[in-house]
């Protein structure tokens, strides 16, 4: 079912002097969705969040919340609470008082705000720490207090600015589960800024990828992972091998390019045929590292084959990633299960053949 629009950015631009932090931005955030905005440092993701929170004013354009322009509204009138990277908890208040604070500022009576605060402390499984000083809590416990303080006012939207960045790896995974469960149970729209692909892809319904103030792609994690729109997105995610070259031929359902590593064939879906490249133009093709195979001998029936030597390997859980280098110096990544590696010699310097199906290549936009 199509969700209603809660937030819309319409031609939004943000400049700081001569520097344009966010270039013209047009996109929508749906009610009840978990939207992640990601990109490297300086890409404009935090500035985008701060404009939504009212901490920065757009230089141009309009931001709407529930259809109403909010450019002119101060932070305290927007009902867009934020969980900060630093958490910004009050050290002079105990845990329960921190959670009650926003309710107190809204004029909620003492008995009611205590009831609602205790309800959220219980929900966040930190009731036993209600009377403790913030300094006595662990990082994960403080994180839960910050979430309870923001959610106790039952906002329509919650903004989160890299809230898990200070936590260790194991605690991050646990808190990701907490956040996703909270968002699903409450139906509150979450807008989550992060530089971490694992955080964004594990929690978000949709992901916005930004670079130098520009939105490169918006889509579900699956869409972005499988079909990156631009070479930047493919390179940023790091899960695809990228081949660029000149278009040699284009037929009804396929095209061939001449890359430094050799001629490659790509199946063209219907969507790509409408804007397919012409012979002689430059084209870029991506192939997921999980869709590439390896063999000691050159496969007789394979269409796309690239000889390369092993230069490194990485084992994580049940999968292994092999790093290879072609004769032309391009690095190739191949990810596979340990069972698939049993019959492959993968020592450093070993020469192997990487191969993939034409259907596993993806044509990206040249921008």
N, C-alpha and C positions, 0 to 999 in steps of 0.2 A: 504494500500500500504506500502511495506517495505521501511523504511527510510535508507538512506545511513549512514555509520559510519562517525562521525566527529572526535571523540577522542577514542583512544584505550590505555588501560593500559596492558602491556605485561610483565608478571613476575615481576611486580614492588614491590620492598622491600625498606623500609626506616628504618634505624637504627640511633639512637643517642647514640653513645658509645656502651655499652652492652645491651641497651634497644631497642627492636624491636617495633617501633610504628605502622608500617604497614607490615604485613606478605604478602607472595606472592599473588599478586593481578592481576587478569585477568578479565577485563570486558570492554564493549564498551558503548559509549554515542552516540546516534543517532542525526543526524542533525534535528534541529527544535523541539526537545523534551524538556520537563521540567523534569529534573532528580533531585530527592531529596536524599541526603545522610544523614542518621540519626543514632543516637546511643547515649549512655550516655557519659559523660565526660571521655576523655582519650581513646576512642574507635578507634581513628585514622581518624575520618572524616575530621577534619580541616587540618591535615597533608596531607591528600589526595588532598584536595582543593589547599593547598599551593604548592604542587608539580606540579599541573596543571598550577598554576599561575606563576611558576618559582621562588617562594620564598624559596623553598627547593629543593634540588637535590636528585633524587632517589639513594639509595645505590646500588641497582641492578635493572635491567630491563629497559624497554623503554616505554616512553610516546609518542604517535604519535598524531598530529593534522593534519587533512586532509591527512593522510597517511605519513606525514613527521615526522621523529624523532625531538623532540624539547628539549630533555634533556640538550643540550648545549646552547640553546637560553636564553639570559637574559630576564628578565620580560618585559622590554620595547619593545622587538622585537616579542612578542608572540601574541599581539592583544587579550589578555584575561583579560579585565578589571574586577575589583572586587569591590563589594559593601561591605564594612566592617561593622562589628557589631557596631563599634564606629562612622561609617559614614566617618570619616576622612575628613571633609570639611575644607576649608581654612578660618579661622576667619578674616583674613585681606582682603578678597575679598567679594564683595557683591554676591547676588544669581546668577545674570547673569554671572558675571566674573568666579564664580566657575564652571558653566556649560561650559563656553568657554575654560576653562584652557587646557583640553586635546587637543582641536583643535589647540590652540595656540602652544602647544608643537610639533604638527605635521606640523607646518608651514602653516596652513590655514590662508588666508587673513582676515583682520579685519572685512570687510563687510560681508563676507561669514560666518565667525564663529558667528557673531551677528545674522544673519538670522537663522542659524541652532539652535543656543541656544534659540532664541525666539520661534522657532517652537516647541522645546521640552518643554519649560516652559509652553506654551499654552496647549500642549498635557497633561502635568502633572497637569494642572489647578492651576498653581502658577505664572502666568504672572504678577499679581498685586504686587508680592513681588520681582520683578526683581532687584530693586535698594536697597533692604533691606540688612542690615547686618545679617549674619547667626545667631548671638546671639538673634536676635529679632523674630526668627521663633519658632513655636511649634515643638514637636518631629515628628509629621506626615508630616509637611511641610519640615523639614530637610530631612526626608526620601525620599520625592519626588525630592528634589534637588540632592541628592546623585544618585538616579536612572537616572535622566536627564543627569547628568554629565557623567555617564558611557555609556548611550545609545546614546548620541549625536554623538559619533564616529562611530555608526552603526557597532558594532562588530559582528562577527559570533557567538560568545559565551560570556555569561556573568556569572561571578562567584559571588555568594552571600553567605557571611559567617554570619549566624544568624542575618540578618538585622532587624528583627522585635522584637528582644528580649527585647529591652528597652521600647517598647510601651505598653500602657494599653490594656486590653482584647478587648474592643470594637474597638479601633483603629487598632489592629492587624487584626481583621476580615475584616475591610474595606480595609486595605493595601493588604491583601491576594487576594481580588478581583481585586485590581489594578494590582498587579503583574501578575496574571493569564491572565487578559485581555491583558496586554502589551505583554506578551509572545506569545499569540495566534495571535495578530494583526501584530507583527513584524516578527514572525517566527524565532527569535533569540533563540539559544539553551541556556537554563538556567540550571546551576548546583547550587543547593541550599543546603547548609549545615544547619541542625537544630537538636535540641534535642526534638522538639515538634512533636508529632504524628499528632495532628490536623492540623498543618501547612503543613506537608509533604503529608498527605493523601488528603487534600482538594485541593491542587494545582498540585501535580506532576502527570505526565504520568506514570513514574516508580519510585520506591523507592529502595534504597540500604540500608540495615540494617547491621551495623557493630558492632563487639564486640571484644575488645582486639586485634585490628589490622586485624581482619579477617572479610570477607564478609559472613554473615550468610545467607542472602537471597536477591535476586533481583527479582522484579516483579511489576505488577500493584498494586495499593492500594487494589483493590478487591481480587487479588490472595493472597496477604500476609495476609489480614484480615481473609479470609475464610479458607485458607490452609497454615498456618505457617509451614515452612520446618523443623524447629528444636524446641526443648523445650525452648531454649533461646528466640527465636522470639516470641513464644506464651506467655511466661512469660513477656517479655519486653513490648508487646503491651497491656497486661492486660485485653484483651477482651474475653479471653477463660478460661474455667475451665480445669485444667490439672490433669489427672489421670494416675498413673504409677502402673504397676504390672507385674506379670508373665503370659506369654501366656499359657492358659489352653488348647485351641484347635484351629485348623485352618481348615476351610472347603473351598469349591470352591469359595464361595462369601462372607464369613464372618469369623470372629475370635472372640474368647472370652478371656478375661484376668481376672485374680483374683487380684483385687486391695484391699487395706485395707478396703474400703467402701463396698466391695462386688463384685460379678461377674458381668462383663459388656460385652455386645455384640456390635461388630462394623462391619458394612458392609464394605467390601473391594472392592474399585473400581479396574478396570483392571490395572491401573498404579501401584497400591500397591501390586497386586498379584505376579508381577514379582520379587519382593524383600520382600515378606511377611516373618514375623518372624516365627520361629519354636517353637513348644511347649517347655516350660521351659525357654525360653529367656525372657528378659525384654522388655516391650513395653510401650510406652507413647501415650495416646489418649487425644486430646483436643476437647472441646465442647464449641461453642460460647455461651456467656451468654444470647444472644437473642434467642437461640434455645432450651432453657431449660424451662420446665413448672413446676408449683407448684400446689399442691393439699393438702387438709387437710387429706383426706383418701388415703390410698395406692391404686393407679390405678390398677385395675385388669388386664387390657390388656397391661400395659407398660412392656417393656423388661428391661430397665435400670432404676432402682429406687434407690434413696439414701435418707434415712431419715436424717433430719438435723433440727437445731433450728435457729430461726432468731436472729442475733446478731447486726444488724444495717440496716439502710435504708437511701437512698439518692434520693432526688427528683430534677430533672433537666428538666425544660420545660415540655414536654408532656410524658416523660418517668420517670420510677422509677427503681432504682437498689437496690435489696435486697441482703444483705450479710448474709449467713448462715454458720453454722459450723456443720460438721458431728460428729458422735460419736467418730471418730478416730482423731478429731482435725483439719481436713482439711476444709479450707474456700471455699465456693461456692458462686459465683455471679450469680444472675438471673436478667435480665433486661426485663421489660415489660411496656406496656402502663398503664395509670391510670385506664382505664375501666376494664382491666383484674384483677386489684387488689380489685375491689369493693366487691367481695364475698369472699375475703381471709382475715383471721385474721393475721395481720403482726406485732403484738406487739413483743417487745423484749422477747425472751424466748419461743415464740410460736413454736411448733413442726410441721413441714411440710414435704412433700415428694417432692423432686426434681426428675424430670424424663425427658427422652429424647429418641428420636428414634435412632436405630442403624445407620441409614443413616446420622445422624447429628454429628457422631463422626469422627474425623480425626486423622489418624495415622501419627505421626511425626518421623523424623529420629533420631536414637540413635547415637549421636556423642559426 
